[in-house]
Structure formats: structure tokens, C-alpha cells
Amino acid sequence: MKSLSPAAPMLLARMNPQVQPENSGEDLAPEQPLRARKTAELLVVKERNGVQCLLAPRGGDAQPRETWGKKIDFLLSVVGFAVDLANVWRFPYLCYKNGGGAFLIPYTLFLIIAGMPLFYMELALGQYNREGAATVWKICPFFKGVGYAVILIALYVGFYYNVIIAWSLYYLFSSFTLNLPWTDCGHAWNSPNCTDPKLLNGSVLGNHTKYSKYKFTPAAEFYERGVLHLHESSGIHDIGLPQWQLLLCLLVVVIVLYFSLWKGVKTSGKVVWITATLPYLVLFVLLVHGVTLPGASNGISAYLHIDFYRLKEATVWIDAATQIFFSLGAGFGVLIAFASYNKFDNNCYRNAAKILIKNCCLKSPHWKLFCSSWLQEALADTQGSHGMGGMEAVITGLADDFQILKRHRKLFTFGVTFGTFLLALFCITKGGIYVLTLLDTFAAGTSILFAVLMEAIGVSWFYGVDRFSNDIQQMMGFKPGLYWRLCWKFVSPAFLLFVVVVSIVNFKPLTYDDYVFPLWANWVGWGIALSSMVLVPVYIVYKFLSTRGSLRERLAYGITPENEHHLVAQRDVRQFQLQHWLAI
């Protein structure tokens, strides 16, 4: 047995409050039962400063946490979550909508001051505490509502994101013909106005005219009339019954999703070898084909056209801010869940750098210049970034919080996937696109920005940037630099607060092309958004009222990490000292 370093007792007590530091370096008494002497196993954690030993319980109620089979499984899982097809295809749409190359200015700025720091924060937070999105807030109990909020948001997005995958599957099945059904007219779903796109005036289309004005092309009619049957619905009040073709596709998606998640990261870590690499393969094929299309140079010029006047519009900056979080996947609890299955000494800083480089390269204009000509509006207007990752955040977050769910993970996973299947049925009806648009706008818009804001405040201010930096040093042997600490404490929260306020002030009534949603639908949407955001203050009130003690003690217990609650009785509360709030 390796000897413990001088810092081991403190680290043992921090990682497992049930372990007594004074006995950690001694053998258990021989008179103790054999089972008692085997209640812990040694896990050697190598760091730059030497070797430290952690005691993990064995044979009791708590089970050693599952870890990724290989480090590459974790990397591919995060890349597969952040870089999915719907998210990649949405980026060129936003660039064209918001001034072409000018959109890259706010996008890059927000990536540097908020996207990258919060991405790194979530990886480190999940890996150090080895908990899901809810129980990770043992570092500051009052903020556990943030965990429940992001879990609910991930669940909401899962309702309709599976539908998007079902659409893709339907397109795949429909392509097994000699003539692709969306390339010409004459099909049962086509209208009398169906027109070959080659006959349209290209100069008119290039004059900043919405493609939605020309929904009579074969591709557009196949999507809206052949797949969605949208022409049979008069609005969100007339959604009808599910389309049987999409129902079968959705069922296949849910079955695959269940068997990818039911055994945890051991199985999902293998599935991502396909799901994470597929976007690269698809975009490479589109890139090669795109450069050979007639007029490719004109398309490149139009796509990269820089309209600096558009930067005066608040919507451009809001789109850039929200796209950052949908691009990187921060705020959904997925990064925390994935990182919680890493080994304690994994270099998550290096992981974050690799993932960010791959993510930004794949979303760069050079990859996607030629993808916009292949866009289906089914994917261009969506902003979710989920799939297996979102469901894993839900399952891990709740299973870590409720042990009965963890003991029956297979049954719980079935319940979650089947529940999302039932609710997704509303999105595959003849008016389902209206329901999907409502969810896509409100389920993870302002609410996800608010959740990330609360997360940044909880970690950086209440838990403390200096303490969080020490946690990272315990894992990797070095503290994060000044850039990261300043962004975590000041820049990122200020940016998020600004974006949340602006997004609320500049809200416009919901529309889908020329269809304007009724007022009641907008209120329903805001109800969905508030249902997750309200969990943050509601849990704070619940925790405060359910905690025993004086008002001062209740507040102290709520903002003090659980493994330091014994200090509250000694009136040694770090958060009540000015030095805590000034530390960086």
C-alpha cells in the first residue's frame, strides 16, 4: 500500500465526509470484522505534486461511480453532443440572416468571453464533484434549483429534438428510390404551383428575399406537404392526429435512444463513435460536392458578404449569444453529467481545448459555405443540441439525486424515453410544426441563458472562484489562469445578465413564416419558459424554510458547501467575510 501524502487527510475528508482523516493513514483495528475492514478500496490518484489516495466505499449503499471505458469515449460524447447536424446547419442560416460575415464578430466575441470559460467551468465542476446537474450543487445547496431547471430544459428539448431525428430518418427512407422525391413535381403531395427551382429568377432570390416566399419548390413542398402535411392545418389550434409514417420513424429513434442509454456510459460511449463522427463525414461530402456546383463562387461571396450596419440591431447580438450556448452545449447539464464519469485526475483543461478547437473548426465558414444550398428548413430553423446527451443529463441528474432511480436505471431510462415519445407525438401531427416552433422558441431560449447565469453566479461568487481554482489544482496540479478567473467572476455573468435582459425586452410575437401565432400561444410559451426558471427561487425558499436553526444559520447552511456545514455551528462561515467576495 502506498503511503499517503500530507495533504491526503484533508482531501479524503473533502471528497468523502464519511471518511475520518485521522484514521485514513492507519490500518483498521484487527478486532473489527473482516467486512468492516473491506469497506473501502484505495484509488491511487497521480498528480504533479505526488501521489494521493482516495477512499471509495465498497460493499455499502454507495457504489463506486462508473467511469468511461476510454478517454476517447468522453471526448466523442461531448463532441457528438455539441456538434450535431441540426446545430451545424443552423449556423450558416444565422450568418445569412444577420449580415453574413459580420455575424462572426459578435459570435467570436461571445465565444471568448463566455462560451469557452463556461464550457471549461462545467467540465471541471462535474469532474471534481462527480455528480449530476442537481446534486453537484452540494457546493452551494441554495442553488440546487439551477440543477433542476437545466434538467427540465433538457427534457423539454428532448420532446421535440427526437422529432427532428425522426424527420431525418424519414428523409433517409425516402431516398431509397431511383428519383429523389424532393427533386421534381408531379407527386400526390405537390400543389398546382409546384415549380422547378431552376426556373426561378436567381437574381430575385439573391436580393435578400426570404426563401420562405418560394415554398412551392419541390424540396419545400416535400417537406411541408409530403412530410408535415402542414397544408391540412389552419394553425396551432388545429394540430390533428400523428402522421403514421413519422410515428414509425419516431418509434425507431426512441428504441435506439433507449438501448444507447440503458446501461450508462459504457454503452453510450460506444454509440458516439458513429453519432459523433457522422457530421464530419456528411459535411465533408457536402464540401466536396459543393465546390463542383455551378455558381459556387457566387454563393461563397454572398455568404461572406459583410453588412456592418446589421451590428446595430440587438437581434444580431442576441442570436450570436444564444448560438454560442447551443454550439457548445453549455447550460444543459450535459457537460456536467459527462464529466462526472471522468477519472478524478483527468486533464479536463486539455479536453476542453481539444473539443473547442474541433467544434469551432466544424462550425467555421470554410466547412459550411456549401451546406446552405443543401439546407432543408426543417433543420435550419432549429436550435436544439441534444439527442443522447440531453437524455443522459436528465437520467444522470435525477438518478444521482434519488438513489432508487439509480438502482433501477433501466426502468427509469425506459420511463424517460417513453415519456418523451408520448409528448413528441404532438410534434408529428399535421400542425406539429407549430408545436415544435413553440417549444424551440421558449423551452431553451431565455430560460437556458438565465440558468447559465445562475450557474456562473453560484460557482464564481457563492462557492468562490479561488476555492473552485483550488479544486482544479487538486485534480490537475495547476490553477486556472487569470483570464479564466476574471471571466468566471465578472465578464461572463455580466454578459449573460445583459443578454437575458435584452432578450426579454426585445421579444417579438411568435411567427412561422407568414403565420402569426395567437396571443394565447405566446402566453403558453412563456409559461413553459418560466416553469424552468421559477425552480431556482422556489428551491431557495424551500431550502430556507426546511432548514432548522436561526435565520442566520439557515442562510449559512444554504450558501456553505455541505462538507463544511460543521463550520456553521462554530460560526465560521466563509461567505460572511468580505475577503470571500473579493477573492479571485
C-alpha positions, -999 to +999 in steps of 0.1 A: +000+000+000+014+034-010+018+059+018-005+089+020+008+124+012+005+151+039-025+166+021-043+133+019-064+135+051-078+169+041-086+156+006-102+125+020-125+144+042-133+168+013-142+140-012-160+117+013-172+133+045-178+098+060-141+091+059-123+102+091-090+118+083-073+108+115-077+071+106-070+074+069-033+065+072-037+036+096-048+000+093-082-008+107-081-024+141-077-062+139-107-068+162-130-052+136-150-076+115-135-086+081-164-069+063-157-036+081-120-038+071-131-041+035-155-012+034-131+009+013-108+004-016-077+025-024-078+046-056-044+060-064-046+094-080-013+106-095-008+143-097+022+165-104+027+171-067+030+134-058+006+106-051-026+109-031-050+082-021-088+084-021-110+061-002-141+050-021-168+030-002-173-006-013-199-030-001-222-004+013-251+015-001-229+039-021-214+024-052-181+034-069-190+058-097-189+044-132-162+058-155-158+060-192-143+029-208-118+050-227-110+087-226-118+090-263-154+079-254-158+110-233-143+133-260-165+119-287-196+121-265-191+158-258-182+165-295-213+145-306-235+165-283-221+199-292-216+192-329-248+177-342-263+181-377-292+204-368-268+227-349-242+228-377-268+235-404-283+264-383-251+284-382-250+294-420-287+302-417-279+327-389-250+341-408-270+348-438-299+362-417-276+385-396-253+402-421-231+374-434-195+377-422-205+405-398-222+379-376-188+363-369-178+394-349-203+391-320-201+353-323-163+353-318-165+379-290-191+360-271-172+327-276-141+342-260-157+360-230-185+335-222-186+303-243-151+290-236-150+299-198-184+284-190-176+253-211-144+247-191-163+255-158-189+228-164-163+202-173-143+209-141-174+212-119-187+178-130-154+160-128-144+173-094-177+166-077-186+135-097-223+144-096-251+152-120-266+186-126-287+187-094-265+170-067-234+189-079-248+218-060-237+203-027-212+231-031-240+256-025-273+240-015-294+271-023-286+267-060-298+232-064-328+246-082-305+255-110-298+218-115-335+210-116-340+239-141-314+226-166-327+191-162-363+203-171-349+223-200-331+193-213-363+173-210-383+199-229-358+200-258-358+162-258-395+163-266-390+178-300-354+170-308-363+134-313-388+146-339-361+163-358-341+130-359-373+112-370-376+137-399-340+129-409-348+092-407-379+097-429-357+115-455-333+086-454-360+060-461-375+083-488-341+085-506-341+047-514-356+054-548-342+060-583-355+096-584-354+115-551-390+126-543-380+162-535-363+170-568-393+172-591-431+179-591-459+156-600-463+137-567-495+134-548-484+160-522-474+187-548-496+217-553-505+231-588-480+259-581-450+235-578-422+249-598-387+237-607-362+259-588-341+261-620-369+282-635-369+308-607-350+340-612-318+336-593-312+373-591-345+377-572-336+350-547-303+367-541-318+401-533-322+394-496-356+378-502-366+351-478-367+316-492-400+311-474-416+332-500-409+304-525-423+275-507-436+260-540-402+243-550-403+205-550-380+203-519-401+228-499-433+211-508-420+177-500-411+189-465-442+209-457-468+190-477-453+155-480-437+151-446-455+176-423-489+178-441-489+214-430-513+225-457-540+205-439-537+226-407-551+261-402-529+268-372-517+256-338-553+252-327-557+226-354-530+200-349-548+168-357-535+132-352-499+119-356-487+110-391-482+073-392-450+074-412-434+098-388-448+078-359-429+047-370-397+068-375-401+083-341-406+049-326-373+037-341-355+068-328-368+062-292-359+025-293-323+032-304-321+060-278-332+037-250-307+009-258-280+035-261-286+048-226-300+019-205-266+007-193-250+041-188-218+055-203-204+020-211-229+017-239-234+053-249-197+058-251-196+032-279-226+046-298-209+080-301-182+065-323-209+067-350-230+096-339-201+120-333-181+112-365-211+112-388-214+151-390-178+153-402-184+127-429-216+144-441-201+178-442-170+166-460-192+150-487-212+183-489-180+203-491-166+182-520-199+182-539-205+219-532-173+232-548-183+214-580-217+231-583-222+259-608-221+293-592-202+281-561-180+312-561-211+334-561-226+315-532-193+320-513-193+357-520-230+361-509-224+340-478-194+360-466-208+394-475-202+417-445-230+441-436-217+460-407-249+481-404-266+449-391-245+451-360-266+480-348-296+456-344-300+439-310-313+407-325-280+400-342-262+401-309-289+380-292-287+354-320-249+353-316-252+349-278-278+321-279-259+303-307-228+301-285-245+281-259-263+259-284-230+254-302-210+244-272-238+228-252-232+247-220-261+251-196-280+219-204-263+199-176-249+175-202-213+186-199-215+182-161-231+147-165-205+136-190-175+150-170-188+133-138-178+100-152-142+110-158-114+099-136-106+124-109-072+133-123-083+136-159-069+168-176-103+184-184-085+216-194-068+198-223-101+181-231-118+214-233-092+228-256-094+198-280-132+199-281-134+237-286-110+235-315-129+207-332-162+225-325-151+258-339-134+243-369-165+223-378-187+254-374-163+276-394-175+291-427-150+271-447-169+239-438-203+253-442-201+276-472-216+249-494-241+234-469-266+262-471-275+252-507-285+218-494-305+231-464-339+219-455-358+244-434-367+216-412-332+218-397-322+253-405-346+269-380-340+245-351-316+254-323-315+224-300-283+204-295-294+173-278-301+136-286-284+112-263-266+139-244-298+157-233-314+125-221-282+115-203-282+148-184-318+141-173-311+105-163-278+112-145-291+143-128-321+127-113-305+093-106-277+109-086-303+127-066-327+098-060-309+065-053-340+044-061-338+057-096-301+048-099-308+013-086-335+008-113-317+027-141-330+005-169-366+010-158-361+047-152-345+052-186-374+034-202-398+058-184-379+089-196-376+078-232-412+066-234-424+098-218-406+119-244-421+096-271-456+103-259-452+141-257-433+142-290-465+129-307-479+164-306-450+174-329-457+149-357-492+159-364-504+179-394-499+211-372-470+197-353-445+222-367-464+249-348-460+230-316-423+223-324-417+260-332-433+270-299-411+246-279-380+256-299-385+292-292-394+291-255-382+259-240-345+267-242-342+304-252-342+329-224-346+301-199-312+285-207-294+318-206-310+325-172-299+291-159-263+296-171-263+330-154-274+315-121-248+287-125-220+312-131-231+333-100-234+302-078-199+288-087-180+321-090-195+342-062-211+320-036-188+289-039-159+312-048-135+314-078-105+309-055-120+277-040-130+265-074-095+271-087-081+251-058-104+222-067-090+223-102-054+223-088-062+192-068-073+174-100-046+185-124-018+200-104-022+236-116-046+265-111-065+281-140-050+314-153-062+349-146-082+351-178-104+322-167-109+335-132-118+370-144-143+357-169-159+333-144-164+360-118-170+392-138-171+391-176-193+360-182-220+369-156-222+405-168-225+393-204-252+368-195-272+393-175-271+417-204-283+391-229-311+379-206-325+414-202-322+423-239-338+391-250-368+398-228-371+435-238-368+427-275-392+398-276-415+397-306-447+377-310-441+342-324-444+336-361-438+307-385-433+322-420-464+342-426-484+326-399-487+347-367-493+327-335-523+337-314-518+356-282-526+326-260-499+305-277-473+332-267-485+330-231-483+292-232-447+296-244-437+320-217-453+296-192-430+268-205-400+291-202-409+303-167-417+267-155-379+260-155-367+294-144-390+296-114-374+264-100-344+285-089-362+309-065-387+283-054-360+259-043-342+287-024-373+294-005-380+257+001-344+251+014-345+281+036-379+272+052-370+235+056-336+241+073-336+242+111-319+270+131-319+308+133-323+330+103-285+334+102-279+297+104-304+289+077-287+313+054-253+300+063-263+264+057-278+273+023-246+290+010-220+268+026-208+236+009-223+205+026-189+191+037-183+224+056-216+225+075-199+217+107-182+251+105-216+268+107-221+256+143-187+271+150-199+304+134-170+301+110-188+309+077-165+320+049-193+336+029-199+361+058-165+375+053-156+403+029-124+385+018-145+357+003-163+381-021-132+400-031-111+369-038-102+359-074 
